[in-house]
Amino acid sequence: MPVRIRLQRHGKKGKPFYWIVAADARSKRDGRYLEKLGVYNPNTNPATVEVDLDGSVKWLESGAQPSDTARTLLSYRGVLLKHHLNGGVKKGALTQEDADNKLAAWLDEKQAKIQAKVDGLSKDKASSSAKKLQAETEIREKRISDALAADAAVEEAAAAELEATKAAEAEKAAAEAPAVEEAPVVEEAPATEVVAEAPEETPATEVVAEAAEEAPAKEDSAEAKDKE
């Protein structure tokens, strides 16, 4: 019975993943299989490839023929290398220990390359996330700045409208107020100094002397009247 190592499709539409299986070459692609050897998921980055190393080598040594895609996946995980080293051991070209050491060194190197790719993708993702965050922050700050500018413009327009309203009301009040005639300005005449000279007062001693002189005269006139 010819055996093929091939992929069997699973998953949903648009996001498939595959099983790596050993199946009868005459069976349908997604039909019955003899053994499941691994999983291939292309939806991750990097793609996930898990393979049963010893089981796959056993089927290859039994004459199973891998499909092109399955061959690539088996080579990616070192199955073909181990199959080749086992052939060298059988021929006596190298010992089993040498074969195991070579395989281990190759697997370590391969894993380091895969990890470097994962780290690079993580770094790129972090950088992309940082750039995206920075862009979103700039957009948010611009929106806030625009909003503040719009509010300031609205406040300025409201203040200008209020000033215009006050000015219009003041003009209206001035127009409705009755006109007030201005009182004529009277020029003040220059003050003329008219000083009336007061009569000089008679000294008190002179008044007393005059009164004393008039007194005998009055007495004489009184005596004359008595004689008559």
PyMOL commands that place a pseudoatom at each C-alpha (Angstrom):
pseudoatom trace, name=CA, resn=MET, resi=1, chain=A, elem=C, hetatm=0, pos=[0.000, 0.000, 0.000]
pseudoatom trace, name=CA, resn=PRO, resi=2, chain=A, elem=C, hetatm=0, pos=[1.593, 3.334, -1.045]
pseudoatom trace, name=CA, resn=VAL, resi=3, chain=A, elem=C, hetatm=0, pos=[1.688, 5.864, 1.818]
pseudoatom trace, name=CA, resn=ARG, resi=4, chain=A, elem=C, hetatm=0, pos=[1.765, 9.620, 1.449]
pseudoatom trace, name=CA, resn=ILE, resi=5, chain=A, elem=C, hetatm=0, pos=[2.705, 12.174, 4.079]
pseudoatom trace, name=CA, resn=ARG, resi=6, chain=A, elem=C, hetatm=0, pos=[0.471, 15.132, 3.323]
pseudoatom trace, name=CA, resn=LEU, resi=7, chain=A, elem=C, hetatm=0, pos=[-1.680, 17.864, 4.803]
pseudoatom trace, name=CA, resn=GLN, resi=8, chain=A, elem=C, hetatm=0, pos=[-5.267, 17.450, 5.922]
pseudoatom trace, name=CA, resn=ARG, resi=9, chain=A, elem=C, hetatm=0, pos=[-7.309, 20.666, 6.046]
pseudoatom trace, name=CA, resn=HIS, resi=10, chain=A, elem=C, hetatm=0, pos=[-9.142, 21.777, 9.184]
pseudoatom trace, name=CA, resn=GLY, resi=11, chain=A, elem=C, hetatm=0, pos=[-10.375, 25.065, 10.638]
pseudoatom trace, name=CA, resn=LYS, resi=12, chain=A, elem=C, hetatm=0, pos=[-12.972, 27.462, 9.292]
pseudoatom trace, name=CA, resn=LYS, resi=13, chain=A, elem=C, hetatm=0, pos=[-13.351, 29.428, 6.099]
pseudoatom trace, name=CA, resn=GLY, resi=14, chain=A, elem=C, hetatm=0, pos=[-10.633, 32.035, 5.719]
pseudoatom trace, name=CA, resn=LYS, resi=15, chain=A, elem=C, hetatm=0, pos=[-8.610, 30.655, 8.678]
pseudoatom trace, name=CA, resn=PRO, resi=16, chain=A, elem=C, hetatm=0, pos=[-7.591, 27.108, 7.936]
pseudoatom trace, name=CA, resn=PHE, resi=17, chain=A, elem=C, hetatm=0, pos=[-5.012, 25.031, 9.757]
pseudoatom trace, name=CA, resn=TYR, resi=18, chain=A, elem=C, hetatm=0, pos=[-3.666, 21.638, 8.785]
pseudoatom trace, name=CA, resn=TRP, resi=19, chain=A, elem=C, hetatm=0, pos=[-2.737, 18.288, 10.217]
pseudoatom trace, name=CA, resn=ILE, resi=20, chain=A, elem=C, hetatm=0, pos=[0.347, 16.536, 8.908]
pseudoatom trace, name=CA, resn=VAL, resi=21, chain=A, elem=C, hetatm=0, pos=[-0.763, 12.944, 8.417]
pseudoatom trace, name=CA, resn=ALA, resi=22, chain=A, elem=C, hetatm=0, pos=[0.439, 9.675, 6.951]
pseudoatom trace, name=CA, resn=ALA, resi=23, chain=A, elem=C, hetatm=0, pos=[-2.391, 8.357, 4.808]
pseudoatom trace, name=CA, resn=ASP, resi=24, chain=A, elem=C, hetatm=0, pos=[-3.114, 5.913, 2.021]
pseudoatom trace, name=CA, resn=ALA, resi=25, chain=A, elem=C, hetatm=0, pos=[-2.260, 7.610, -1.262]
pseudoatom trace, name=CA, resn=ARG, resi=26, chain=A, elem=C, hetatm=0, pos=[-5.634, 6.415, -2.652]
pseudoatom trace, name=CA, resn=SER, resi=27, chain=A, elem=C, hetatm=0, pos=[-7.743, 8.015, 0.075]
pseudoatom trace, name=CA, resn=LYS, resi=28, chain=A, elem=C, hetatm=0, pos=[-9.336, 11.454, -0.179]
pseudoatom trace, name=CA, resn=ARG, resi=29, chain=A, elem=C, hetatm=0, pos=[-7.402, 14.468, 0.942]
pseudoatom trace, name=CA, resn=ASP, resi=30, chain=A, elem=C, hetatm=0, pos=[-9.480, 15.012, 4.069]
pseudoatom trace, name=CA, resn=GLY, resi=31, chain=A, elem=C, hetatm=0, pos=[-10.470, 11.364, 4.480]
pseudoatom trace, name=CA, resn=ARG, resi=32, chain=A, elem=C, hetatm=0, pos=[-9.150, 8.648, 6.751]
pseudoatom trace, name=CA, resn=TYR, resi=33, chain=A, elem=C, hetatm=0, pos=[-5.470, 8.669, 7.696]
pseudoatom trace, name=CA, resn=LEU, resi=34, chain=A, elem=C, hetatm=0, pos=[-3.074, 6.189, 9.211]
pseudoatom trace, name=CA, resn=GLU, resi=35, chain=A, elem=C, hetatm=0, pos=[-1.314, 8.429, 11.726]
pseudoatom trace, name=CA, resn=LYS, resi=36, chain=A, elem=C, hetatm=0, pos=[-1.257, 12.078, 12.682]
pseudoatom trace, name=CA, resn=LEU, resi=37, chain=A, elem=C, hetatm=0, pos=[2.345, 13.329, 12.595]
pseudoatom trace, name=CA, resn=GLY, resi=38, chain=A, elem=C, hetatm=0, pos=[2.028, 17.027, 13.354]
pseudoatom trace, name=CA, resn=VAL, resi=39, chain=A, elem=C, hetatm=0, pos=[0.222, 20.353, 12.994]
pseudoatom trace, name=CA, resn=TYR, resi=40, chain=A, elem=C, hetatm=0, pos=[0.758, 23.292, 10.662]
pseudoatom trace, name=CA, resn=ASN, resi=41, chain=A, elem=C, hetatm=0, pos=[-0.953, 26.625, 11.431]
pseudoatom trace, name=CA, resn=PRO, resi=42, chain=A, elem=C, hetatm=0, pos=[-0.227, 29.404, 8.901]
pseudoatom trace, name=CA, resn=ASN, resi=43, chain=A, elem=C, hetatm=0, pos=[-2.388, 31.936, 10.758]
pseudoatom trace, name=CA, resn=THR, resi=44, chain=A, elem=C, hetatm=0, pos=[0.341, 32.773, 13.283]
pseudoatom trace, name=CA, resn=ASN, resi=45, chain=A, elem=C, hetatm=0, pos=[3.485, 34.801, 12.652]
pseudoatom trace, name=CA, resn=PRO, resi=46, chain=A, elem=C, hetatm=0, pos=[5.798, 32.963, 12.336]
pseudoatom trace, name=CA, resn=ALA, resi=47, chain=A, elem=C, hetatm=0, pos=[3.758, 29.943, 11.262]
pseudoatom trace, name=CA, resn=THR, resi=48, chain=A, elem=C, hetatm=0, pos=[3.373, 27.203, 13.851]
pseudoatom trace, name=CA, resn=VAL, resi=49, chain=A, elem=C, hetatm=0, pos=[4.889, 23.852, 12.811]
pseudoatom trace, name=CA, resn=GLU, resi=50, chain=A, elem=C, hetatm=0, pos=[4.869, 20.909, 15.213]
pseudoatom trace, name=CA, resn=VAL, resi=51, chain=A, elem=C, hetatm=0, pos=[6.108, 17.524, 13.999]
pseudoatom trace, name=CA, resn=ASP, resi=52, chain=A, elem=C, hetatm=0, pos=[6.641, 14.117, 15.586]
pseudoatom trace, name=CA, resn=LEU, resi=53, chain=A, elem=C, hetatm=0, pos=[10.297, 13.738, 14.635]
pseudoatom trace, name=CA, resn=ASP, resi=54, chain=A, elem=C, hetatm=0, pos=[10.744, 10.014, 15.296]
pseudoatom trace, name=CA, resn=GLY, resi=55, chain=A, elem=C, hetatm=0, pos=[7.336, 9.034, 13.897]
pseudoatom trace, name=CA, resn=SER, resi=56, chain=A, elem=C, hetatm=0, pos=[7.925, 10.978, 10.694]
pseudoatom trace, name=CA, resn=VAL, resi=57, chain=A, elem=C, hetatm=0, pos=[11.405, 9.420, 10.265]
pseudoatom trace, name=CA, resn=LYS, resi=58, chain=A, elem=C, hetatm=0, pos=[9.865, 5.956, 10.766]
pseudoatom trace, name=CA, resn=TRP, resi=59, chain=A, elem=C, hetatm=0, pos=[7.363, 6.528, 7.951]
pseudoatom trace, name=CA, resn=LEU, resi=60, chain=A, elem=C, hetatm=0, pos=[10.065, 7.893, 5.659]
pseudoatom trace, name=CA, resn=GLU, resi=61, chain=A, elem=C, hetatm=0, pos=[12.212, 4.826, 6.319]
pseudoatom trace, name=CA, resn=SER, resi=62, chain=A, elem=C, hetatm=0, pos=[9.158, 2.699, 5.555]
pseudoatom trace, name=CA, resn=GLY, resi=63, chain=A, elem=C, hetatm=0, pos=[8.950, 4.283, 2.085]
pseudoatom trace, name=CA, resn=ALA, resi=64, chain=A, elem=C, hetatm=0, pos=[6.291, 6.980, 2.614]
pseudoatom trace, name=CA, resn=GLN, resi=65, chain=A, elem=C, hetatm=0, pos=[6.542, 9.812, 0.118]
pseudoatom trace, name=CA, resn=PRO, resi=66, chain=A, elem=C, hetatm=0, pos=[5.839, 13.370, 1.362]
pseudoatom trace, name=CA, resn=SER, resi=67, chain=A, elem=C, hetatm=0, pos=[4.009, 15.948, -0.723]
pseudoatom trace, name=CA, resn=ASP, resi=68, chain=A, elem=C, hetatm=0, pos=[5.884, 19.110, -1.667]
pseudoatom trace, name=CA, resn=THR, resi=69, chain=A, elem=C, hetatm=0, pos=[4.379, 21.147, 1.182]
pseudoatom trace, name=CA, resn=ALA, resi=70, chain=A, elem=C, hetatm=0, pos=[4.835, 18.311, 3.666]
pseudoatom trace, name=CA, resn=ARG, resi=71, chain=A, elem=C, hetatm=0, pos=[8.469, 17.918, 2.574]
pseudoatom trace, name=CA, resn=THR, resi=72, chain=A, elem=C, hetatm=0, pos=[9.100, 21.606, 3.265]
pseudoatom trace, name=CA, resn=LEU, resi=73, chain=A, elem=C, hetatm=0, pos=[7.554, 21.346, 6.727]
pseudoatom trace, name=CA, resn=LEU, resi=74, chain=A, elem=C, hetatm=0, pos=[9.472, 18.160, 7.572]
pseudoatom trace, name=CA, resn=SER, resi=75, chain=A, elem=C, hetatm=0, pos=[12.708, 19.820, 6.481]
pseudoatom trace, name=CA, resn=TYR, resi=76, chain=A, elem=C, hetatm=0, pos=[11.840, 22.889, 8.587]
pseudoatom trace, name=CA, resn=ARG, resi=77, chain=A, elem=C, hetatm=0, pos=[11.718, 20.692, 11.692]
pseudoatom trace, name=CA, resn=GLY, resi=78, chain=A, elem=C, hetatm=0, pos=[14.799, 18.551, 10.921]
pseudoatom trace, name=CA, resn=VAL, resi=79, chain=A, elem=C, hetatm=0, pos=[12.977, 15.350, 9.944]
pseudoatom trace, name=CA, resn=LEU, resi=80, chain=A, elem=C, hetatm=0, pos=[14.759, 15.050, 6.606]
pseudoatom trace, name=CA, resn=LEU, resi=81, chain=A, elem=C, hetatm=0, pos=[18.130, 15.763, 8.257]
pseudoatom trace, name=CA, resn=LYS, resi=82, chain=A, elem=C, hetatm=0, pos=[17.611, 13.019, 10.835]
pseudoatom trace, name=CA, resn=HIS, resi=83, chain=A, elem=C, hetatm=0, pos=[16.508, 10.614, 8.098]
pseudoatom trace, name=CA, resn=HIS, resi=84, chain=A, elem=C, hetatm=0, pos=[19.713, 11.436, 6.195]
pseudoatom trace, name=CA, resn=LEU, resi=85, chain=A, elem=C, hetatm=0, pos=[21.916, 11.023, 9.313]
pseudoatom trace, name=CA, resn=ASN, resi=86, chain=A, elem=C, hetatm=0, pos=[20.295, 7.686, 10.115]
pseudoatom trace, name=CA, resn=GLY, resi=87, chain=A, elem=C, hetatm=0, pos=[21.221, 6.555, 6.613]
pseudoatom trace, name=CA, resn=GLY, resi=88, chain=A, elem=C, hetatm=0, pos=[24.825, 7.550, 7.321]
pseudoatom trace, name=CA, resn=VAL, resi=89, chain=A, elem=C, hetatm=0, pos=[24.797, 5.613, 10.586]
pseudoatom trace, name=CA, resn=LYS, resi=90, chain=A, elem=C, hetatm=0, pos=[23.485, 2.499, 8.812]
pseudoatom trace, name=CA, resn=LYS, resi=91, chain=A, elem=C, hetatm=0, pos=[26.249, 2.799, 6.238]
pseudoatom trace, name=CA, resn=GLY, resi=92, chain=A, elem=C, hetatm=0, pos=[28.859, 3.264, 8.972]
pseudoatom trace, name=CA, resn=ALA, resi=93, chain=A, elem=C, hetatm=0, pos=[29.839, 6.745, 7.813]
pseudoatom trace, name=CA, resn=LEU, resi=94, chain=A, elem=C, hetatm=0, pos=[29.328, 8.109, 11.335]
pseudoatom trace, name=CA, resn=THR, resi=95, chain=A, elem=C, hetatm=0, pos=[28.335, 6.933, 14.760]
pseudoatom trace, name=CA, resn=GLN, resi=96, chain=A, elem=C, hetatm=0, pos=[24.923, 7.372, 16.321]
pseudoatom trace, name=CA, resn=GLU, resi=97, chain=A, elem=C, hetatm=0, pos=[26.417, 9.784, 18.837]
pseudoatom trace, name=CA, resn=ASP, resi=98, chain=A, elem=C, hetatm=0, pos=[27.859, 11.955, 16.058]
pseudoatom trace, name=CA, resn=ALA, resi=99, chain=A, elem=C, hetatm=0, pos=[24.515, 11.908, 14.276]
pseudoatom trace, name=CA, resn=ASP, resi=100, chain=A, elem=C, hetatm=0, pos=[22.674, 12.924, 17.446]
pseudoatom trace, name=CA, resn=ASN, resi=101, chain=A, elem=C, hetatm=0, pos=[25.152, 15.761, 18.133]
pseudoatom trace, name=CA, resn=LYS, resi=102, chain=A, elem=C, hetatm=0, pos=[24.842, 17.105, 14.593]
pseudoatom trace, name=CA, resn=LEU, resi=103, chain=A, elem=C, hetatm=0, pos=[21.063, 16.972, 14.788]
pseudoatom trace, name=CA, resn=ALA, resi=104, chain=A, elem=C, hetatm=0, pos=[21.031, 18.704, 18.198]
pseudoatom trace, name=CA, resn=ALA, resi=105, chain=A, elem=C, hetatm=0, pos=[23.340, 21.475, 16.959]
pseudoatom trace, name=CA, resn=TRP, resi=106, chain=A, elem=C, hetatm=0, pos=[21.178, 21.986, 13.893]
pseudoatom trace, name=CA, resn=LEU, resi=107, chain=A, elem=C, hetatm=0, pos=[17.969, 22.106, 15.937]
pseudoatom trace, name=CA, resn=ASP, resi=108, chain=A, elem=C, hetatm=0, pos=[19.508, 24.634, 18.370]
pseudoatom trace, name=CA, resn=GLU, resi=109, chain=A, elem=C, hetatm=0, pos=[20.601, 26.856, 15.493]
pseudoatom trace, name=CA, resn=LYS, resi=110, chain=A, elem=C, hetatm=0, pos=[17.194, 26.576, 13.875]
pseudoatom trace, name=CA, resn=GLN, resi=111, chain=A, elem=C, hetatm=0, pos=[15.420, 27.415, 17.124]
pseudoatom trace, name=CA, resn=ALA, resi=112, chain=A, elem=C, hetatm=0, pos=[17.714, 30.445, 17.603]
pseudoatom trace, name=CA, resn=LYS, resi=113, chain=A, elem=C, hetatm=0, pos=[16.756, 31.715, 14.141]
pseudoatom trace, name=CA, resn=ILE, resi=114, chain=A, elem=C, hetatm=0, pos=[13.073, 31.225, 14.888]
pseudoatom trace, name=CA, resn=GLN, resi=115, chain=A, elem=C, hetatm=0, pos=[13.424, 33.015, 18.243]
pseudoatom trace, name=CA, resn=ALA, resi=116, chain=A, elem=C, hetatm=0, pos=[15.303, 35.890, 16.589]
pseudoatom trace, name=CA, resn=LYS, resi=117, chain=A, elem=C, hetatm=0, pos=[12.452, 36.245, 14.125]
pseudoatom trace, name=CA, resn=VAL, resi=118, chain=A, elem=C, hetatm=0, pos=[9.909, 36.204, 16.949]
pseudoatom trace, name=CA, resn=ASP, resi=119, chain=A, elem=C, hetatm=0, pos=[11.896, 38.836, 18.857]
pseudoatom trace, name=CA, resn=GLY, resi=120, chain=A, elem=C, hetatm=0, pos=[12.178, 40.978, 15.742]
pseudoatom trace, name=CA, resn=LEU, resi=121, chain=A, elem=C, hetatm=0, pos=[8.444, 40.743, 15.153]
pseudoatom trace, name=CA, resn=SER, resi=122, chain=A, elem=C, hetatm=0, pos=[7.792, 41.613, 18.802]
pseudoatom trace, name=CA, resn=LYS, resi=123, chain=A, elem=C, hetatm=0, pos=[10.125, 44.602, 18.530]
pseudoatom trace, name=CA, resn=ASP, resi=124, chain=A, elem=C, hetatm=0, pos=[8.465, 45.746, 15.318]
pseudoatom trace, name=CA, resn=LYS, resi=125, chain=A, elem=C, hetatm=0, pos=[5.067, 45.297, 16.908]
pseudoatom trace, name=CA, resn=ALA, resi=126, chain=A, elem=C, hetatm=0, pos=[6.110, 47.309, 19.963]
pseudoatom trace, name=CA, resn=SER, resi=127, chain=A, elem=C, hetatm=0, pos=[7.553, 50.042, 17.755]
pseudoatom trace, name=CA, resn=SER, resi=128, chain=A, elem=C, hetatm=0, pos=[4.409, 50.075, 15.641]
pseudoatom trace, name=CA, resn=SER, resi=129, chain=A, elem=C, hetatm=0, pos=[2.265, 50.250, 18.777]
pseudoatom trace, name=CA, resn=ALA, resi=130, chain=A, elem=C, hetatm=0, pos=[4.365, 53.132, 20.121]
pseudoatom trace, name=CA, resn=LYS, resi=131, chain=A, elem=C, hetatm=0, pos=[4.061, 55.030, 16.830]
pseudoatom trace, name=CA, resn=LYS, resi=132, chain=A, elem=C, hetatm=0, pos=[0.339, 54.377, 16.733]
pseudoatom trace, name=CA, resn=LEU, resi=133, chain=A, elem=C, hetatm=0, pos=[-0.022, 55.567, 20.325]
pseudoatom trace, name=CA, resn=GLN, resi=134, chain=A, elem=C, hetatm=0, pos=[1.995, 58.701, 19.554]
pseudoatom trace, name=CA, resn=ALA, resi=135, chain=A, elem=C, hetatm=0, pos=[-0.128, 59.423, 16.484]
pseudoatom trace, name=CA, resn=GLU, resi=136, chain=A, elem=C, hetatm=0, pos=[-3.321, 58.953, 18.496]
pseudoatom trace, name=CA, resn=THR, resi=137, chain=A, elem=C, hetatm=0, pos=[-1.946, 61.244, 21.223]
pseudoatom trace, name=CA, resn=GLU, resi=138, chain=A, elem=C, hetatm=0, pos=[-1.109, 63.947, 18.671]
pseudoatom trace, name=CA, resn=ILE, resi=139, chain=A, elem=C, hetatm=0, pos=[-4.577, 63.659, 17.131]
pseudoatom trace, name=CA, resn=ARG, resi=140, chain=A, elem=C, hetatm=0, pos=[-6.205, 63.884, 20.569]
pseudoatom trace, name=CA, resn=GLU, resi=141, chain=A, elem=C, hetatm=0, pos=[-4.094, 66.920, 21.530]
pseudoatom trace, name=CA, resn=LYS, resi=142, chain=A, elem=C, hetatm=0, pos=[-4.935, 68.601, 18.221]
pseudoatom trace, name=CA, resn=ARG, resi=143, chain=A, elem=C, hetatm=0, pos=[-8.633, 67.998, 18.813]
pseudoatom trace, name=CA, resn=ILE, resi=144, chain=A, elem=C, hetatm=0, pos=[-8.359, 69.490, 22.304]
pseudoatom trace, name=CA, resn=SER, resi=145, chain=A, elem=C, hetatm=0, pos=[-6.432, 72.489, 20.947]
pseudoatom trace, name=CA, resn=ASP, resi=146, chain=A, elem=C, hetatm=0, pos=[-9.002, 73.026, 18.204]
pseudoatom trace, name=CA, resn=ALA, resi=147, chain=A, elem=C, hetatm=0, pos=[-11.822, 72.773, 20.733]
pseudoatom trace, name=CA, resn=LEU, resi=148, chain=A, elem=C, hetatm=0, pos=[-10.157, 75.341, 23.021]
pseudoatom trace, name=CA, resn=ALA, resi=149, chain=A, elem=C, hetatm=0, pos=[-9.565, 77.676, 20.080]
pseudoatom trace, name=CA, resn=ALA, resi=150, chain=A, elem=C, hetatm=0, pos=[-13.206, 77.318, 19.037]
pseudoatom trace, name=CA, resn=ASP, resi=151, chain=A, elem=C, hetatm=0, pos=[-14.382, 78.071, 22.599]
pseudoatom trace, name=CA, resn=ALA, resi=152, chain=A, elem=C, hetatm=0, pos=[-12.100, 81.135, 22.744]
pseudoatom trace, name=CA, resn=ALA, resi=153, chain=A, elem=C, hetatm=0, pos=[-13.478, 82.365, 19.411]
pseudoatom trace, name=CA, resn=VAL, resi=154, chain=A, elem=C, hetatm=0, pos=[-17.056, 81.899, 20.652]
pseudoatom trace, name=CA, resn=GLU, resi=155, chain=A, elem=C, hetatm=0, pos=[-16.280, 83.787, 23.872]
pseudoatom trace, name=CA, resn=GLU, resi=156, chain=A, elem=C, hetatm=0, pos=[-14.595, 86.585, 21.929]
pseudoatom trace, name=CA, resn=ALA, resi=157, chain=A, elem=C, hetatm=0, pos=[-17.552, 86.865, 19.571]
pseudoatom trace, name=CA, resn=ALA, resi=158, chain=A, elem=C, hetatm=0, pos=[-19.969, 86.923, 22.527]
pseudoatom trace, name=CA, resn=ALA, resi=159, chain=A, elem=C, hetatm=0, pos=[-17.923, 89.663, 24.241]
pseudoatom trace, name=CA, resn=ALA, resi=160, chain=A, elem=C, hetatm=0, pos=[-17.857, 91.720, 21.030]
pseudoatom trace, name=CA, resn=GLU, resi=161, chain=A, elem=C, hetatm=0, pos=[-21.609, 91.307, 20.620]
pseudoatom trace, name=CA, resn=LEU, resi=162, chain=A, elem=C, hetatm=0, pos=[-22.152, 92.389, 24.229]
pseudoatom trace, name=CA, resn=GLU, resi=163, chain=A, elem=C, hetatm=0, pos=[-19.995, 95.481, 23.732]
pseudoatom trace, name=CA, resn=ALA, resi=164, chain=A, elem=C, hetatm=0, pos=[-21.894, 96.340, 20.544]
pseudoatom trace, name=CA, resn=THR, resi=165, chain=A, elem=C, hetatm=0, pos=[-25.212, 95.924, 22.380]
pseudoatom trace, name=CA, resn=LYS, resi=166, chain=A, elem=C, hetatm=0, pos=[-24.062, 98.213, 25.199]
pseudoatom trace, name=CA, resn=ALA, resi=167, chain=A, elem=C, hetatm=0, pos=[-22.874, 100.834, 22.718]
pseudoatom trace, name=CA, resn=ALA, resi=168, chain=A, elem=C, hetatm=0, pos=[-26.181, 100.713, 20.841]
pseudoatom trace, name=CA, resn=GLU, resi=169, chain=A, elem=C, hetatm=0, pos=[-28.138, 101.072, 24.078]
pseudoatom trace, name=CA, resn=ALA, resi=170, chain=A, elem=C, hetatm=0, pos=[-25.983, 104.041, 25.115]
pseudoatom trace, name=CA, resn=GLU, resi=171, chain=A, elem=C, hetatm=0, pos=[-26.543, 105.754, 21.750]
pseudoatom trace, name=CA, resn=LYS, resi=172, chain=A, elem=C, hetatm=0, pos=[-30.272, 105.119, 21.977]
pseudoatom trace, name=CA, resn=ALA, resi=173, chain=A, elem=C, hetatm=0, pos=[-30.434, 106.535, 25.546]
pseudoatom trace, name=CA, resn=ALA, resi=174, chain=A, elem=C, hetatm=0, pos=[-28.470, 109.618, 24.442]
pseudoatom trace, name=CA, resn=ALA, resi=175, chain=A, elem=C, hetatm=0, pos=[-30.828, 110.174, 21.512]
pseudoatom trace, name=CA, resn=GLU, resi=176, chain=A, elem=C, hetatm=0, pos=[-33.957, 109.882, 23.687]
pseudoatom trace, name=CA, resn=ALA, resi=177, chain=A, elem=C, hetatm=0, pos=[-32.705, 112.204, 26.491]
pseudoatom trace, name=CA, resn=PRO, resi=178, chain=A, elem=C, hetatm=0, pos=[-34.163, 115.876, 26.373]
pseudoatom trace, name=CA, resn=ALA, resi=179, chain=A, elem=C, hetatm=0, pos=[-31.781, 118.573, 25.294]
pseudoatom trace, name=CA, resn=VAL, resi=180, chain=A, elem=C, hetatm=0, pos=[-30.547, 120.745, 28.199]
pseudoatom trace, name=CA, resn=GLU, resi=181, chain=A, elem=C, hetatm=0, pos=[-29.996, 124.458, 27.423]
pseudoatom trace, name=CA, resn=GLU, resi=182, chain=A, elem=C, hetatm=0, pos=[-26.761, 125.718, 28.699]
pseudoatom trace, name=CA, resn=ALA, resi=183, chain=A, elem=C, hetatm=0, pos=[-26.983, 128.736, 31.027]
pseudoatom trace, name=CA, resn=PRO, resi=184, chain=A, elem=C, hetatm=0, pos=[-25.316, 131.822, 29.573]
pseudoatom trace, name=CA, resn=VAL, resi=185, chain=A, elem=C, hetatm=0, pos=[-22.008, 132.530, 31.001]
pseudoatom trace, name=CA, resn=VAL, resi=186, chain=A, elem=C, hetatm=0, pos=[-22.034, 135.857, 32.903]
pseudoatom trace, name=CA, resn=GLU, resi=187, chain=A, elem=C, hetatm=0, pos=[-18.791, 137.615, 32.901]
pseudoatom trace, name=CA, resn=GLU, resi=188, chain=A, elem=C, hetatm=0, pos=[-17.969, 138.981, 36.290]
pseudoatom trace, name=CA, resn=ALA, resi=189, chain=A, elem=C, hetatm=0, pos=[-17.313, 142.695, 36.365]
pseudoatom trace, name=CA, resn=PRO, resi=190, chain=A, elem=C, hetatm=0, pos=[-14.061, 143.671, 37.905]
pseudoatom trace, name=CA, resn=ALA, resi=191, chain=A, elem=C, hetatm=0, pos=[-14.567, 144.509, 41.514]
pseudoatom trace, name=CA, resn=THR, resi=192, chain=A, elem=C, hetatm=0, pos=[-14.209, 148.205, 42.226]
pseudoatom trace, name=CA, resn=GLU, resi=193, chain=A, elem=C, hetatm=0, pos=[-13.043, 148.937, 45.599]
pseudoatom trace, name=CA, resn=VAL, resi=194, chain=A, elem=C, hetatm=0, pos=[-15.406, 151.465, 47.041]
pseudoatom trace, name=CA, resn=VAL, resi=195, chain=A, elem=C, hetatm=0, pos=[-14.363, 152.055, 50.486]
pseudoatom trace, name=CA, resn=ALA, resi=196, chain=A, elem=C, hetatm=0, pos=[-16.482, 154.527, 52.445]
pseudoatom trace, name=CA, resn=GLU, resi=197, chain=A, elem=C, hetatm=0, pos=[-14.454, 156.276, 54.924]
pseudoatom trace, name=CA, resn=ALA, resi=198, chain=A, elem=C, hetatm=0, pos=[-16.090, 156.024, 58.269]
pseudoatom trace, name=CA, resn=PRO, resi=199, chain=A, elem=C, hetatm=0, pos=[-16.327, 159.289, 60.274]
pseudoatom trace, name=CA, resn=GLU, resi=200, chain=A, elem=C, hetatm=0, pos=[-13.719, 159.615, 62.785]
pseudoatom trace, name=CA, resn=GLU, resi=201, chain=A, elem=C, hetatm=0, pos=[-15.001, 158.880, 66.223]
pseudoatom trace, name=CA, resn=THR, resi=202, chain=A, elem=C, hetatm=0, pos=[-14.857, 161.659, 68.762]
pseudoatom trace, name=CA, resn=PRO, resi=203, chain=A, elem=C, hetatm=0, pos=[-12.637, 160.788, 71.642]
pseudoatom trace, name=CA, resn=ALA, resi=204, chain=A, elem=C, hetatm=0, pos=[-14.513, 160.054, 74.857]
pseudoatom trace, name=CA, resn=THR, resi=205, chain=A, elem=C, hetatm=0, pos=[-12.708, 162.787, 76.857]
pseudoatom trace, name=CA, resn=GLU, resi=206, chain=A, elem=C, hetatm=0, pos=[-13.862, 165.435, 74.436]
pseudoatom trace, name=CA, resn=VAL, resi=207, chain=A, elem=C, hetatm=0, pos=[-17.489, 164.245, 74.781]
pseudoatom trace, name=CA, resn=VAL, resi=208, chain=A, elem=C, hetatm=0, pos=[-17.266, 164.492, 78.562]
pseudoatom trace, name=CA, resn=ALA, resi=209, chain=A, elem=C, hetatm=0, pos=[-15.806, 167.990, 78.392]
pseudoatom trace, name=CA, resn=GLU, resi=210, chain=A, elem=C, hetatm=0, pos=[-18.532, 169.165, 76.048]
pseudoatom trace, name=CA, resn=ALA, resi=211, chain=A, elem=C, hetatm=0, pos=[-21.156, 167.703, 78.369]
pseudoatom trace, name=CA, resn=ALA, resi=212, chain=A, elem=C, hetatm=0, pos=[-19.601, 169.555, 81.319]
pseudoatom trace, name=CA, resn=GLU, resi=213, chain=A, elem=C, hetatm=0, pos=[-19.619, 172.872, 79.466]
pseudoatom trace, name=CA, resn=GLU, resi=214, chain=A, elem=C, hetatm=0, pos=[-23.238, 172.466, 78.418]
pseudoatom trace, name=CA, resn=ALA, resi=215, chain=A, elem=C, hetatm=0, pos=[-24.364, 171.701, 81.978]
pseudoatom trace, name=CA, resn=PRO, resi=216, chain=A, elem=C, hetatm=0, pos=[-23.812, 175.243, 83.525]
pseudoatom trace, name=CA, resn=ALA, resi=217, chain=A, elem=C, hetatm=0, pos=[-25.470, 176.761, 80.575]
pseudoatom trace, name=CA, resn=LYS, resi=218, chain=A, elem=C, hetatm=0, pos=[-28.537, 174.739, 81.206]
pseudoatom trace, name=CA, resn=GLU, resi=219, chain=A, elem=C, hetatm=0, pos=[-28.487, 175.659, 84.893]
pseudoatom trace, name=CA, resn=ASP, resi=220, chain=A, elem=C, hetatm=0, pos=[-28.273, 179.414, 84.067]
pseudoatom trace, name=CA, resn=SER, resi=221, chain=A, elem=C, hetatm=0, pos=[-31.199, 179.144, 81.781]
pseudoatom trace, name=CA, resn=ALA, resi=222, chain=A, elem=C, hetatm=0, pos=[-33.156, 177.416, 84.495]
pseudoatom trace, name=CA, resn=GLU, resi=223, chain=A, elem=C, hetatm=0, pos=[-32.402, 180.137, 87.087]
pseudoatom trace, name=CA, resn=ALA, resi=224, chain=A, elem=C, hetatm=0, pos=[-33.443, 182.823, 84.677]
pseudoatom trace, name=CA, resn=LYS, resi=225, chain=A, elem=C, hetatm=0, pos=[-36.759, 181.223, 84.218]
pseudoatom trace, name=CA, resn=ASP, resi=226, chain=A, elem=C, hetatm=0, pos=[-37.283, 181.057, 88.017]
pseudoatom trace, name=CA, resn=LYS, resi=227, chain=A, elem=C, hetatm=0, pos=[-36.624, 184.763, 88.428]
pseudoatom trace, name=CA, resn=GLU, resi=228, chain=A, elem=C, hetatm=0, pos=[-39.130, 185.669, 85.891]
for i in range(1, 228): cmd.bond("trace and resi %d" % i, "trace and resi %d" % (i + 1))
show_as sticks, trace
zoom trace
